[in-house]
Amino acid sequence: MGQRSTTETVVTVLQAFLQQRSWKQADLARHADVTVAALRKHLNELTASGFPLEREVEHPHVWWSVPKGWFPGAVLFDSESVPELLRQLSRLPRSAARDRLIRRIIEAAPRRPTIAPDGPTVLTRQPTESEETYLPLAEDAANRRICLAFKYFTMSRGAVEWRDASVQRVVIGPPARFVAVCHRDGALKWFRLDNVLGARLDDSVPHRAADPARVEAMLKESVDGFHQGDTLTCSFFVRAPESRWVERNLPGSMTADVVPGGLRFTTTTAGVLRLARHVVGLGAAARAETPELALLVAELARGALQSASSGLDGATPSPAVDP
């Protein structure tokens, strides 16, 4: 082993404990390129100076460890992890909190990460004001198992009222939503964050946990956050080449089977109306194959045609090309 200064050895040992909390004494000596006796002397001196080292003997090995909180108030990232951390943060929806974290990491990084001179190169969606304000509360309510009290606008009734709910899952979206047990009737329901007008955590109301299997079924059976009524198995055909796009963009949990001329999509859902709207939007490229879905598609298509016809009455065609 080579000759190393005391300072160099101590720095190497401290860096080793930053990389991992526990070391076998022999392994740490090899890592620091010193003898076991020299290492033991440094570790004993560090302990005597107040460094929180813990020694444990498991014959024939001796282990040295630092407690989880030995570097209080901080989470350490090595320099190799910083670029990936910034990459992942840049993919999040834009927010003041995200931008603060990115700035803080860039300022603290030992080697300044490369940033495009003309602004961000990864473009993400801008969250609504409600999402940015209340999403952290919904996440805390789910993670800490605390009741969420929130002021909610119910679009179907046009009413604004305070509710209590136990958040089970948060779906970032867009739009951001959460699945929760509504304390009013004990049912699992979807809530959109852009309909939340005020919220707070309320630990005076007991949290109600839902069966995880029920929650997962709710997520699987929903379409765009819509879950209403009984679940139905629905299928529809989409001709090629449109079927290739549909396979990659339709919401919900669906299976796709190759059939002559295109793909057949099948799903079991309680969001049949929302699924029908997607099918209608595909126009002549799609055909509903199950009765309930076909009925809703026909009703929506008729309504769209009637509205379009009334809108054309007396209308003056616009020029196809600007003069």
Residue pairs with C-beta under 8 A, 6 or more apart in sequence:
1 33
1 34
1 35
2 33
4 12
4 32
4 33
4 34
6 42
9 32
9 34
9 38
9 39
9 42
10 42
10 46
12 31
12 32
12 33
13 28
13 32
13 39
13 42
13 43
13 46
16 23
16 28
16 31
16 32
17 23
17 66
17 70
18 71
18 76
18 78
19 78
21 65
21 66
21 67
21 68
22 63
22 64
22 65
23 31
23 63
23 64
23 65
24 61
24 62
24 63
25 36
25 39
25 40
25 61
25 62
25 63
25 64
26 36
26 61
28 39
28 64
29 35
29 36
29 38
29 39
32 39
34 42
43 53
43 55
43 64
46 53
47 53
47 55
52 66
52 67
52 70
53 64
53 65
53 66
54 64
54 65
54 66
54 67
55 62
55 63
55 64
56 62
56 63
56 65
57 63
77 85
79 109
79 110
79 111
82 105
82 109
82 113
83 113
85 105
86 102
86 105
86 106
86 113
89 98
89 101
89 102
89 105
90 102
90 120
90 122
90 124
91 122
91 124
92 98
92 124
93 124
93 125
93 126
93 127
93 131
93 172
94 124
94 125
94 126
94 127
95 127
95 132
96 132
97 132
97 136
105 113
106 112
106 113
106 115
125 174
127 135
127 176
128 175
128 176
128 193
128 194
130 193
130 194
130 195
130 196
130 197
131 173
131 175
131 176
131 193
131 194
134 150
134 193
134 196
134 199
135 170
135 172
135 176
135 193
137 148
137 150
137 199
137 200
137 201
138 148
138 167
138 170
138 178
138 193
138 199
139 170
140 146
140 201
141 147
141 148
141 166
141 167
141 201
142 167
142 168
142 169
142 170
142 178
144 201
145 166
145 207
145 209
146 201
146 202
146 203
146 207
147 164
147 165
147 166
147 183
147 201
147 202
147 203
147 204
147 205
147 206
147 207
148 164
148 165
148 166
148 167
148 180
148 199
148 200
148 201
148 202
149 162
149 163
149 164
149 199
149 200
149 201
149 202
149 205
150 162
150 163
150 165
150 191
150 196
150 197
150 198
150 199
150 200
151 160
151 161
151 162
151 163
151 196
151 197
151 198
151 199
152 160
152 161
152 162
152 163
152 191
152 195
152 196
152 197
153 159
153 160
153 195
153 196
153 197
154 160
154 161
154 195
155 195
160 197
163 182
163 183
163 184
164 182
164 183
164 184
164 202
164 205
165 180
165 181
165 182
165 183
165 189
165 191
166 180
166 181
166 183
166 207
166 208
166 209
166 210
167 178
167 179
167 180
168 178
168 179
168 180
168 181
168 188
168 209
168 210
168 215
169 178
169 179
169 215
169 219
170 176
170 177
170 178
171 177
171 178
171 179
171 219
171 225
175 192
175 193
175 194
175 225
176 192
176 193
176 194
177 190
177 191
177 192
177 193
177 225
178 190
178 191
178 193
179 188
179 189
179 190
179 191
179 215
179 218
179 219
180 188
180 189
180 191
181 187
181 188
181 189
181 208
181 209
181 210
182 188
182 189
183 205
183 208
186 208
188 210
188 214
188 215
188 218
189 227
190 222
190 225
190 226
190 227
192 225
218 227
220 252
220 253
221 227
221 231
221 253
221 268
221 269
221 270
221 271
222 252
222 269
222 270
222 271
223 251
223 252
223 269
223 271
223 274
223 275
223 278
224 251
224 252
224 271
224 274
226 271
226 273
226 274
227 270
227 271
228 270
228 271
228 273
229 270
229 272
230 270
231 268
231 269
231 270
232 268
232 269
232 270
232 272
232 290
232 292
232 293
233 266
233 267
233 268
233 290
234 266
234 267
234 268
234 269
234 272
234 275
234 288
234 290
234 292
234 293
235 264
235 265
235 266
235 267
235 288
235 289
235 290
235 293
236 264
236 265
236 279
236 286
236 287
236 288
236 289
236 290
236 293
237 259
237 261
237 262
237 263
237 264
237 265
237 286
237 287
237 289
238 246
238 262
238 263
238 265
238 282
238 285
238 286
238 287
239 261
239 262
239 285
239 286
240 261
240 262
240 263
242 262
242 282
242 285
242 286
243 256
243 262
243 263
243 285
246 263
246 265
246 282
246 285
246 286
247 256
247 263
247 265
250 265
250 278
251 274
251 278
252 267
252 269
252 271
252 275
253 267
254 265
254 266
254 267
255 265
255 266
255 267
256 263
256 264
256 265
257 263
257 264
257 266
264 289
267 275
269 275
272 292
272 293
272 296
273 296
275 293
276 288
276 293
276 296
276 297
276 300
277 300
279 286
279 288
279 293
279 297
280 297
280 300
280 301
280 304
288 294
288 296
288 297
